[in-house]
């Protein structure tokens, strides 16, 4: 077994271990984004929820998915280790998808509960293992996370498009089962290649092996016992509100406790990381309309015609972002390299600010689709797709950089916690996204298509304005904010 020193002394651009994590993550993301892309369409067409209720349920489910990444990161740091946490999470995701595959209508919330818990144990820990492949200060780290991010989007591209297509065209049970089958592929890949990770992701060293085993079994058992609690939360979104009001402040208090043990230099970097986390909450609350209100907008109000061909607007909605990220990530990566060579690369806060500007432009485009209607009164699929290209640029300015920064700006023993907090920010973004999407939905059940279109696009116009203001403020303040992280991040 290789030592950590040997793994981190790799030659070339990428360590060989990253490919194992790349393919494991790719198939897990197939499962996750396949299920995500089906949620609101399934809830409105099969469970007969209103648009408002479906948006709120979507926000609650997605919020719990990401909230559990913080809990999963904490248990991995302190008890399971990243490898065992990943395996346990993968098993639960497979079980959840297969339960949905048996009877999605009857088992919907039970299957979703297992997927929520499974993703919480899986997602933050594989990202943390990518960070451990590199020494502190290794300039190749960003390239590694960019490659890993491409794997995420490759899985999202196939899962997001294929599963909703199978569900709408053939069988929802088959579509949910399909996501579980590909999750199995990812887990088998990890089991066959985990030996190459050496000590990375192993359970924390302990002097009492018996107590360590007991604690691990308590984590496994506790995660199963939590299913009724999660079920109650996602079926009654009022409980979700209470949970979200508690977990954020509680998490912040825990981080303050950990920061009390650190020196000023370490705390300065963590403050910078927390600002990035706060900005990401705002970004994702707008961006994640893609799985909620934009999914319903695509299904009911977008034309199938683009460039003389017919496309399912839901397939486009679920896969366009990932396709553009895969294509554009190479060019944006090369752009950063070129700008760095001529000493004009923007600092990290500037990149975040620019991400909000692109986010704003994309939502102005979503708004403008209501002025480009076909003879049936349906909005332009071409402009809708182009808006996803613009929003994908914004995502590439923010998300892969954020993943990398969480390990750059935190002490090693807090990597799992900080990665969990990054995803917890996504939980709040998803939660707010559901509330925003519900607010955009027309309150009238018998609303005409035009009334629905105006309600949604008026909301997109407001989001565009707020994103523009946020981006401008961050860009102006970036020079001062960057001083918090300059020593380690630059």
C-alpha angles and dihedrals in degrees: 000000000000120000121236089251091056093048093050092047093068120144124230130026101306136031112238091238091066091072092060090051090043094058094040090053093043093060093041089054089049086059095043099044091040089058093040092053092054099047106090095030090052093044094051098040104034105022091035096226118164118250090256094050093045091052092050092047090047091052092047094049094046092044091055091046091059096035089059090055087070091051091045091050091050094051091045092052095047107027123001106034121228097278097053090043091054093049093048091048092049092051092052092048091052092049092049093050093046092049088054089047090059094055116342095185096051097036100035101119094035092055092044090053091057091047091050093053093041094052089049091059095040110041108057094040100056088050090052092051089055088056091052092059088075134062118238109278096018104152090210092067095090091051089052093052090046090055090047089050089054088056090053091053095044089058091043091050095055097034097044094049102035101045097051089045092052091045096051096039105036121001136335090212090056092048094053092045089051091060090053093050092055090046086059089055090054093048093048089051090054093048091052095049105031092099088072091064092071110189094349111118097006119145115274115275112258137181092216111058094178093056091046091054091047091052091050092053089048089055092050092047095043092053090056093045089054092065096092089048092053091043090056092047098052096041092051109040092192086072089050088058091055092048093050091048089056107037097055097054090039091053091048091051090051091051091049088053090052091045090055087069094053134080126250094261092056093044092051090059092046091053087054090050091051091054089053089049092051092050090049090057090059093044096050094045087063099034094050092065079093092079096038126026095011090052090056091041089053094047098049109021110029124089120241092221122099126156090348093303133103120243131174102246091214091056089050091047092051099043110026094080093052093045092052092046091054092048098041099040091076093052094044090048090052090047091056090049092050093046090048091053092054090041094244102109110134117242119250096264091049089054090052090050092051089049088061091050091055089045089054094050091050093053091048085056092049087051093049093054088083089069094055105066132160126222091278092055094252122141126248115279089195095061090040089056093045089053088058090054090055094045088050090059089053091050091052090053090056120020106054089041091051092052091052094045094057091066094035095055102040134068113259095251089059097047094103092046094048092046086050090051090051089056091041086060086056087052090058090044091053091045092052090042090060092050092048092047092050089050091054095050114097110256091219115089091205094047114146120245090254092052090051091048093051092047093052097041093047086057092050090052091055092048090051091055094048091048090051092052093047092049093050093050093049093048092051092047096041096096091058097038093051091064088072092065104021099109096057104022101047 
